[in-house]
Every structure is written in C-alpha cells, then in structure tokens.
Amino acid sequence: MSDFVDHYMDPTEVTARFAGLAAELPKLTELIDLPYKTNGYRGKAQAQFGTAAASTVSVTSTAYGSEGGNDVTMSLVNPGTANAPLTVSVSGKAVTVNLATNGSGAITSTAAQVVVAVNGSRRGQAAHRQHVPEVTTLTDHLNAPASVSRDPFQMRVLRIGKHRDGSKVGVFFYCQEHAREWVTPLVCVESAERLLRN
C-alpha cells in the first residue's frame, strides 16, 4: 500500500493519526506521552502605537490572546487640557493612558514614561519610544480553525515494535523540529503508515 498522506495535516490531525494507529495496531505500536507540553497554538496579544521606530510604543498582554488577551483594548488619549499628568486607568479590559501635557496643552509624555506607567498598572507590558493618540484592540494575530486546540500541546512518540530485548537495532525518526514545517511531519506519518501497513 502507498500514498497514506493525501493533504496537509495540521498538528492536531498528525497527532490524531498516530493515536489512531496505536489504537488500531496495539500489538505493534505504543503511543508515549513526552514529559513536557508545548505552548501550543497560542500567543500573547499585542498592539503597536505610532508609526516610526523612534516614536512607537508596543504593548503585550499578560494573558494569551485566546485566554482574554485579545479582548484588551488600549487608548493613548490627549486630555485636551494644560498641565495634565500622565495617568493610566483600567476599566475591565480597557486600558486608558491619559498623556501628560505642558502649560500650553501640548503632549509631553515620552515613550519611556508611557512604558513605566503601563507596566505600573500591571495590565500589560510596553516597549519602545514615543506616542500618538489612538485606540486599538490587542490581538495575537493567530488564525486557525476551532479544531486546532489553543491549549498546551501534548507531544507524543509512536513506538513501532514492542519486542525490545536489544537484539535489533532501534531507529529514532524525528520530524518537525521547527514550527510551520509543513512537509516533515507528513514524512513521519507516511513512514509510520508504510512500516505498519506493509
């Protein structure tokens, strides 16, 4: 038999295929959970304020996007008054930074000051330099179907051949060292299928 892979499989499908092989062929295989889980398909939500490298503030949520970080909004606001202090207020998941102004009402807050103020609010982490008043929603920029879990991912090994007395050479076949390597996990799937089916 040949051609066991007929489409690109995401990590959830690859894991399901190996679990299916182990369940179907328990006399030949064993599915082993590795001790550490990966972060899975999730990331922190982020937003950037400003356009130039020297006048940009980047913000990162403390929660993963799928765990509430994508719901955080942040506003950099010109208070429209003279001699206003730099303040941060939080209402639910809305963070508002009222920028400091001078005697003529011009904004005087620096990026470093905004960073300190936002970090001091314990609602996020900021970096870089200056500011421009704007409002945005943080996002993790991840897009995958609901079938792809956002939870930590259990890494597994499919052991083929249960008789292990040291009389035969063992081969460790490892695929997908890096994220977004589309072909390598399918090489492992195809190899396992051919070994077991033939």
C-alpha positions, -999 to +999 in steps of 0.1 A: +000+000+000+012+036-006+001+072-005-012+074+030-009+112+031-034+130+008-034+165+022-015+188+045-023+178+081-021+203+109-005+192+142-039+181+156-045+158+127-010+144+128-014+136+165-048+120+158-034+099+130-007+085+153-032+079+181-054+061+156-025+038+145-017+030+181-054+022+188-057+001+157-025-018+160-018-022+197+003-054+193+028-034+171+027+001+185+027+021+217+019+058+220+040+075+246+034+110+261+066+130+264+071+147+298+068+184+287+040+201+268+045+229+243+027+263+245+005+251+216-011+273+191-013+305+213+005+337+218+003+369+237-019+397+223-001+427+211-006+462+197+016+489+184+010+527+188+029+550+165+045+546+131+082+555+134+107+533+152+117+562+174+081+571+182+065+537+188+050+520+219+044+483+217+021+466+242+019+429+251-009+414+271-001+393+302-027+367+291-025+347+260-048+360+233-072+330+234-073+334+272-085+370+272-056+390+258-075+395+225-102+414+245-079+440+259-081+475+244-057+504+250-061+540+243-035+568+243-055+599+249-047+636+247-066+650+277-071+683+259-061+704+289-029+721+301-006+707+327-023+673+328-004+645+345+003+611+328-022+586+342-033+551+335-068+539+343-083+504+339-119+496+334-125+459+328-102+451+299-100+487+287-067+504+295-067+542+290-034+562+291-041+599+296-009+615+283+008+644+301+007+679+287+026+711+293+013+746+301+001+751+265-016+718+263+010+701+241+017+664+248+049+659+267+048+622+276+078+602+263+077+565+254+097+557+285+072+574+307+043+556+290+061+523+294+066+528+331+030+540+336+015+510+317+038+485+334+030+500+367-007+494+360+001+456+359-022+452+329+004+448+302+040+453+291+051+481+268+083+489+250+100+514+227+097+551+224+071+579+219+034+580+212+005+591+190-030+593+204-050+564+191-072+534+203-066+498+194-075+463+204-047+439+212-046+407+191-024+375+190-028+376+152-034+338+152-059+324+128-068+287+128-099+266+127-116+257+160-103+221+156-068+234+165-065+235+202-053+266+219-043+246+250-007+234+257+000+206+233+009+171+244+039+159+224+038+122+217+061+095+203+047+065+183+069+035+191+067+008+165+078-027+176+071-037+212+096-065+214+127-047+227+153-070+241+183-053+225+187-079+197+177-055+170+188-020+161+164+007+170+158+038+149+146+071+162+128+090+135+121+127+144+101+152+123+092+188+126+120+205+145+105+239+138+071+255+136+055+258+102+075+229+086+047+215+066+063+185+049+084+170+077+055+158+100+039+142+069+072+123+063+068+107+097+031+099+091+038+083+057+068+064+071+048+050+100+019+040+078+042+022+053+060+004+081+028-007+098+006-015+067+033-033+047 
